[in-house]
Amino acid sequence: MVGTGYSVVVDVLVGEFGCAEGELSPETTMEDVDLDSLAQVEFAVALERRTGLRFNDDQVTLDTTLSRIAAAIDASRSTGTGSGSGSGSGSGSGTEVTEP
């Protein structure tokens, strides 16, 4: 099983976008990590691959904090939203994340 929502967010930013883990905090925004609009879309796709959850464009914006994204992941997992086992298999049938 994948870790908490926050650890997933940090892992994606560090592993796929080259962010320094020590510079990330729950209150870090997409703007703080210099993710432009294209990188935000790539980040949302990376999260979907990792979690099986689909993020809307308005859920990953310049002023979105890492804690808000993590909370959406955790809330979707705790409510059992989705049709699969929650394994994040990347089958392309991701569940859309709703705001917590």
Phi and psi in degrees as a GROMACS rama.xvg file:
@    title "Ramachandran Plot"
@    xaxis  label "Phi"
@    yaxis  label "Psi"
@TYPE xy
-71.6276  151.457  VAL-2
-68.8653  -164.062  GLY-3
-62.2497  162.818  THR-4
-54.5766  -43.1199  GLY-5
-64.8289  -41.8587  TYR-6
-65.7081  -33.7367  SER-7
-65.5432  -46.122  VAL-8
-59.7069  -47.7989  VAL-9
-63.8817  -43.2778  VAL-10
-59.7198  -42.0461  ASP-11
-66.2653  -45.4036  VAL-12
-63.9468  -40.8776  LEU-13
-73.3111  -49.1767  VAL-14
-73.6486  -35.2911  GLY-15
-109.883  -16.3752  GLU-16
-121.896  2.47659  PHE-17
69.6066  21.4858  GLY-18
-74.4104  148.53  CYS-19
-83.5965  122.833  ALA-20
-56.6846  -37.1228  GLU-21
-65.9508  -17.4199  GLY-22
-94.8516  0.401996  GLU-23
-102.055  142.994  LEU-24
-145.716  167.391  SER-25
-56.8918  -27.7393  PRO-26
-91.9711  0.691709  GLU-27
-63.4285  138.113  THR-28
-104.658  168.667  THR-29
-60.9633  -35.6486  MET-30
-65.3801  -38.7051  GLU-31
-60.7668  -32.9361  ASP-32
-96.3844  12.7464  VAL-33
58.1879  41.1829  ASP-34
-92.5833  112.443  LEU-35
-75.7785  -176.947  ASP-36
-62.2088  -38.89  SER-37
-66.7236  -43.4086  LEU-38
-64.8332  -32.5974  ALA-39
-64.1193  -40.5043  GLN-40
-65.7787  -43.4752  VAL-41
-62.2995  -37.8887  GLU-42
-63.6684  -45.204  PHE-43
-61.9464  -39.2049  ALA-44
-67.0339  -40.8402  VAL-45
-62.5742  -40.3181  ALA-46
-64.4683  -39.7341  LEU-47
-63.5872  -42.7988  GLU-48
-60.0745  -39.7842  ARG-49
-76.9409  -37.0318  ARG-50
-112.179  -18.9252  THR-51
81.7605  6.72239  GLY-52
-105.088  135.889  LEU-53
-99.2441  130.745  ARG-54
-103.354  136.747  PHE-55
-76.2148  160.203  ASN-56
-56.7578  -34.7682  ASP-57
-80.5842  -2.71545  ASP-58
-94.2125  -16.0863  GLN-59
-128.385  89.2687  VAL-60
-120.928  175.408  THR-61
-55.3719  -35.264  LEU-62
-97.0681  7.63059  ASP-63
-74.7963  130.644  THR-64
-87.5607  157.786  THR-65
-61.9269  -35.2179  LEU-66
-66.5516  -32.8718  SER-67
-68.6133  -41.1259  ARG-68
-65.415  -44.8737  ILE-69
-60.9644  -41.277  ALA-70
-63.5427  -37.8818  ALA-71
-64.8869  -39.8128  ALA-72
-64.6296  -49.6637  ILE-73
-62.0504  -40.7898  ASP-74
-65.2937  -41.0172  ALA-75
-64.8624  -37.3875  SER-76
-70.77  -40.997  ARG-77
-72.8328  -26.0751  SER-78
-89.8785  -4.97128  THR-79
69.5473  24.1945  GLY-80
-60.5808  133.806  THR-81
121.682  170.388  GLY-82
-107.946  -9.71842  SER-83
-100.384  -165.339  GLY-84
-84.6099  -5.0964  SER-85
82.2862  17.3206  GLY-86
-80.3494  -12.883  SER-87
66.906  42.3233  GLY-88
-71.6389  -9.91937  SER-89
72.5964  31.4671  GLY-90
-75.2551  -3.64892  SER-91
89.0022  0.019217  GLY-92
-110.696  46.4383  SER-93
-60.0281  151.145  GLY-94
-90.5513  135.387  THR-95
-73.2289  134.856  GLU-96
-83.2858  134.679  VAL-97
-105.602  148.853  THR-98
-61.8408  138.811  GLU-99
